[in-house]
């Protein structure tokens, strides 16, 4: 990744955090003072480098840990909220922003709501004595990029 791609990646992530959603190529171009075509070409290179994930239309689907579409992993942090791509990324949002967070999701097995408060980078045990949550990943980490949308 060269300096221009790194700058575009950082600006894209910054605008994603600011907006609370994925920026469009037009919004990014206006912010960066460039053309939409230049942004799209840069995003294509970042996608190839696994620095973000584009959908079939060339729009941002994921800027890990942030999801561009609603998921079962809603994260509240710094007075805002975003969707995480998965349980792992839900923890990554507070970490990326260097703030405490609250993760809201549901049990994939029984549908019960799950709320996890993360303070100083660590999940706080449930006050009601419920068991600690367990996160199970079906796909080995080495294979995540083979189908990152499924993973």
Secondary structure, DSSP 8 states (H G I E B T S, - for coil): --HHHHHHHHHHHHHHHHHTS---HHHHHHHHTS-HHHHHHHHHHHHHTTSSEE-TTSSEEEETTEESS--SEEEEETTEEEEESSHHHHHHHHHHHTS-EEEEEE-TTT--EEEEEEETTEE---TT---------SS-GGGGGGGTTT-
